[in-house]
Amino acid sequence: MISWILAFIIAIWCLVKRFRKDGKVSEYPLGMPRGTVRAYIAIIVVAFPFNYLIVNQEIPRVVTSAIFILVAFYFETRKTKRERLSLLIHEVKHPEKAEEEKRKEKYPLYIPKYSVRSLLVLMLASILYVNFYGPNVTFEVTNTLIDIFIIIVFFILGSIFRRIGSSGEEREFKDQVRMKLKETPRISDISMIKYIEEQESGWIQKSFKNFVSILTLFAILTALAMYTIDLDYDLLILPLYAFTVRSTLFLMINVYYGFRE
């Protein structure tokens, strides 16, 4: 129950911060800071093995694989080139305003920068330490070729969703740039960069991203709940792979990161 207690405490903390004055962050899922859903999923999944350590049970293969994927992608995540370019231009043009915005910037889970990464490292170290000097349970890992294949397939599926969601926005953005060049044929490079910087994602694109993030959160919470009460059902999808409801819900992590990448 340790992971559920932690999940409850973090959820209450985020809700309290979210509904305080200036707590809402527009454009991102649930109106919370960018990366909050991703950070929340990572923390509760990484903390989940503590439930098995307490009762001295083997940690399921799907949970172990999910931890590897979550931690690897979480520490790899960086801002895109377009975001870095926008930040750089903004800092050069308005240094004082940019500095003020940095001080007011809200980070995932409404906690200081790098806190989530530090917490993940601490939890992983604690799991290894407690397991080594305590129950010494087994982390079930198969890493068969079909496991890797399934992970890649779900990652590619997420990439396809991303392409579908962004295709309309890309066409609209190109049309806007062409129209701007047609209206102002002698526009300077700096002015064009400024124009591109000011363009925002369309409402449909933002809503689609938010929907996928929230859907993934509920899928992971449902899977963890099913593992907690030991409830599962078989799914006959492929004859060579034992799909179950909770393992398939966990595979949403791969869809999510494929969508984000």
C-alpha positions as CSV (number, residue, x, y, z in Angstrom):
1,M,0.0,0.0,0.0
2,I,3.0,2.3,0.2
3,S,2.7,3.3,-3.5
4,W,-1.0,4.1,-3.1
5,I,-0.4,6.2,0.0
6,L,2.3,8.1,-1.9
7,A,0.0,8.4,-5.0
8,F,-2.8,9.8,-2.8
9,I,-0.5,12.3,-1.0
10,I,0.9,13.6,-4.3
11,A,-2.6,13.8,-5.9
12,I,-3.9,15.9,-2.9
13,W,-0.8,18.1,-3.0
14,C,-1.2,18.8,-6.8
15,L,-5.0,19.5,-6.4
16,V,-4.4,21.9,-3.6
17,K,-1.7,23.8,-5.6
18,R,-3.8,23.6,-8.8
19,F,-6.8,25.3,-7.3
20,R,-4.9,28.0,-5.5
21,K,-4.6,31.5,-7.0
22,D,-2.3,31.4,-10.1
23,G,-2.1,27.6,-9.7
24,K,-3.6,26.8,-13.1
25,V,-1.3,26.3,-16.0
26,S,-3.2,26.6,-19.3
27,E,-2.7,24.3,-22.3
28,Y,-1.4,21.3,-20.2
29,P,-3.4,18.3,-18.9
30,L,-5.6,19.0,-15.9
31,G,-4.4,22.6,-15.9
32,M,-1.2,21.6,-14.1
33,P,2.5,22.3,-15.0
34,R,3.9,20.6,-18.0
35,G,5.2,17.1,-17.2
36,T,3.0,16.6,-14.1
37,V,1.2,13.6,-15.5
38,R,4.4,12.1,-16.8
39,A,6.1,12.7,-13.4
40,Y,3.1,11.3,-11.5
41,I,3.0,8.1,-13.5
42,A,6.8,7.6,-13.1
43,I,6.7,8.0,-9.4
44,I,3.8,5.7,-8.6
45,V,5.1,3.0,-10.9
46,V,8.7,3.1,-9.5
47,A,7.2,3.0,-6.0
48,F,5.0,0.0,-6.8
49,P,7.7,-2.7,-6.1
50,F,7.6,-1.7,-2.4
51,N,4.2,-3.4,-2.2
52,Y,5.8,-6.7,-3.2
53,L,8.8,-6.3,-0.9
54,I,6.5,-5.9,2.1
55,V,4.8,-9.3,1.4
56,N,7.9,-11.0,0.1
57,Q,6.5,-11.7,-3.4
58,E,8.2,-11.8,-6.8
59,I,7.8,-8.5,-8.7
60,P,6.0,-9.1,-12.1
61,R,7.8,-8.9,-15.4
62,V,5.5,-6.2,-16.7
63,V,6.1,-3.9,-13.7
64,T,9.9,-4.4,-14.0
65,S,9.8,-3.6,-17.7
66,A,7.6,-0.5,-17.1
67,I,10.1,0.8,-14.6
68,F,13.0,0.5,-17.0
69,I,11.1,2.2,-19.8
70,L,9.7,5.0,-17.6
71,V,13.1,5.9,-16.0
72,A,15.0,5.7,-19.3
73,F,12.6,8.0,-21.1
74,Y,12.1,10.3,-18.1
75,F,15.8,11.1,-17.8
76,E,16.1,11.4,-21.6
77,T,13.3,13.9,-22.0
78,R,14.4,17.4,-23.1
79,K,12.9,20.5,-24.7
80,T,12.5,20.4,-28.5
81,K,14.7,22.5,-30.8
82,R,11.7,24.8,-31.4
83,E,11.1,25.4,-27.7
84,R,14.8,26.0,-27.1
85,L,14.9,28.5,-29.9
86,S,11.8,30.3,-28.6
87,L,13.3,30.5,-25.1
88,L,16.6,31.8,-26.5
89,I,15.0,34.5,-28.6
90,H,12.8,35.5,-25.7
91,E,15.8,35.8,-23.3
92,V,17.8,37.9,-25.8
93,K,14.9,40.3,-26.5
94,H,13.5,40.6,-22.9
95,P,16.2,39.5,-20.4
96,E,14.6,41.0,-17.4
97,K,11.2,39.6,-18.2
98,A,12.6,36.2,-19.0
99,E,14.4,36.1,-15.6
100,E,11.2,37.0,-13.8
101,E,9.3,34.3,-15.7
102,K,12.0,31.7,-14.7
103,R,11.5,32.6,-11.0
104,K,7.7,32.2,-11.4
105,E,7.9,29.0,-13.5
106,K,6.0,26.0,-12.2
107,Y,7.7,22.6,-12.5
108,P,6.1,19.1,-12.6
109,L,4.0,18.3,-9.4
110,Y,4.5,21.9,-8.3
111,I,7.9,21.0,-6.7
112,P,11.3,22.5,-7.4
113,K,13.3,21.7,-10.6
114,Y,15.0,18.3,-10.6
115,S,13.0,17.2,-7.6
116,V,11.3,14.4,-9.5
117,R,14.5,13.0,-10.9
118,S,16.1,13.1,-7.5
119,L,13.1,11.3,-6.0
120,L,13.2,8.6,-8.7
121,V,16.9,7.9,-8.0
122,L,16.2,7.8,-4.3
123,M,13.3,5.4,-4.7
124,L,15.3,3.1,-6.9
125,A,18.2,3.1,-4.5
126,S,15.8,2.4,-1.6
127,I,14.3,-0.6,-3.4
128,L,17.7,-2.1,-4.1
129,Y,18.8,-1.5,-0.5
130,V,15.7,-2.8,1.2
131,N,15.5,-5.8,-1.1
132,F,19.2,-6.6,-0.5
133,Y,19.1,-6.5,3.3
134,G,15.5,-7.7,3.5
135,P,13.3,-10.1,1.6
136,N,15.6,-10.4,-1.4
137,V,12.7,-11.1,-3.8
138,T,13.2,-11.7,-7.5
139,F,12.6,-9.1,-10.2
140,E,11.0,-11.1,-12.9
141,V,12.6,-10.2,-16.2
142,T,12.4,-12.2,-19.4
143,N,13.5,-9.7,-22.1
144,T,12.6,-12.2,-24.9
145,L,12.6,-11.0,-28.5
146,I,8.8,-11.0,-28.6
147,D,8.7,-8.8,-25.5
148,I,11.0,-6.3,-27.2
149,F,9.0,-6.6,-30.4
150,I,5.7,-5.8,-28.6
151,I,7.3,-2.8,-26.8
152,I,8.5,-1.4,-30.2
153,V,5.1,-2.1,-31.8
154,F,3.3,-0.1,-29.1
155,F,5.9,2.7,-29.3
156,I,5.3,2.9,-33.1
157,L,1.6,2.9,-32.5
158,G,2.0,6.0,-30.3
159,S,4.2,7.6,-33.1
160,I,1.4,7.0,-35.6
161,F,-1.1,8.7,-33.3
162,R,1.3,11.7,-33.0
163,R,1.5,12.0,-36.7
164,I,-2.2,11.8,-37.1
165,G,-2.7,14.5,-34.5
166,S,-0.1,16.8,-35.8
167,S,-0.6,16.4,-39.6
168,G,-3.5,18.9,-39.7
169,E,-1.5,21.4,-37.6
170,E,1.5,21.2,-39.8
171,R,-0.6,21.9,-42.9
172,E,-2.2,24.9,-41.2
173,F,1.2,26.2,-40.0
174,K,2.7,25.9,-43.5
175,D,-0.3,27.8,-44.9
176,Q,0.1,30.5,-42.3
177,V,3.8,30.9,-43.2
178,R,3.1,31.0,-47.0
179,M,0.4,33.6,-46.4
180,K,2.8,35.7,-44.3
181,L,5.5,35.5,-47.0
182,K,2.9,36.5,-49.6
183,E,1.7,39.4,-47.6
184,T,5.2,40.6,-46.7
185,P,7.6,39.3,-49.4
186,R,10.5,41.3,-48.0
187,I,10.1,40.2,-44.4
188,S,13.4,39.8,-42.5
189,D,14.7,36.5,-41.1
190,I,14.4,38.0,-37.5
191,S,10.8,39.0,-38.2
192,M,9.9,35.6,-39.6
193,I,11.5,33.9,-36.6
194,K,9.5,36.1,-34.3
195,Y,6.3,35.3,-36.3
196,I,7.0,31.5,-36.0
197,E,7.7,31.9,-32.3
198,E,4.3,33.5,-31.7
199,Q,2.4,30.7,-33.4
200,E,0.7,28.4,-31.0
201,S,-0.6,24.8,-31.4
202,G,-4.2,24.6,-32.5
203,W,-7.1,23.7,-30.1
204,I,-7.5,20.3,-31.6
205,Q,-3.8,19.5,-31.2
206,K,-3.7,20.6,-27.6
207,S,-6.9,18.7,-26.8
208,F,-5.6,15.5,-28.4
209,K,-2.3,15.7,-26.4
210,N,-4.2,16.3,-23.2
211,F,-6.6,13.4,-23.9
212,V,-3.7,10.9,-24.5
213,S,-1.9,12.0,-21.3
214,I,-5.0,11.6,-19.2
215,L,-6.0,8.3,-20.9
216,T,-2.5,7.0,-20.1
217,L,-2.8,8.1,-16.5
218,F,-6.1,6.2,-16.0
219,A,-4.8,3.2,-17.8
220,I,-1.7,2.9,-15.5
221,L,-3.8,3.5,-12.4
222,T,-6.2,0.8,-13.4
223,A,-3.4,-1.6,-14.1
224,L,-1.8,-0.9,-10.7
225,A,-5.2,-1.4,-9.0
226,M,-5.6,-4.8,-10.8
227,Y,-2.2,-5.9,-9.7
228,T,-3.0,-4.8,-6.1
229,I,-6.2,-6.8,-5.9
230,D,-4.7,-9.6,-8.1
231,L,-7.4,-9.3,-10.8
232,D,-6.7,-10.0,-14.4
233,Y,-8.3,-11.4,-17.6
234,D,-6.7,-13.0,-20.7
235,L,-6.9,-11.3,-24.1
236,L,-6.7,-13.4,-27.2
237,I,-4.8,-11.0,-29.5
238,L,-1.7,-12.9,-30.6
239,P,-1.2,-16.7,-30.2
240,L,2.5,-16.2,-29.4
241,Y,2.1,-13.6,-26.6
242,A,0.1,-13.9,-23.4
243,F,-1.8,-10.6,-23.4
244,T,-3.8,-9.8,-20.3
245,V,-5.9,-6.8,-19.4
246,R,-3.5,-5.3,-16.9
247,S,-0.3,-6.0,-19.0
248,T,-1.9,-4.4,-22.0
249,L,-2.9,-1.4,-19.9
250,F,0.8,-1.1,-18.8
251,L,1.8,-1.1,-22.5
252,M,0.1,2.2,-22.8
253,I,3.3,3.6,-21.4
254,N,5.0,2.7,-24.7
255,V,2.2,4.3,-26.7
256,Y,2.4,7.4,-24.6
257,Y,6.2,7.9,-25.1
258,G,5.9,7.0,-28.8
259,F,3.2,9.8,-29.0
260,R,5.4,12.3,-27.1
261,E,8.5,11.6,-29.1
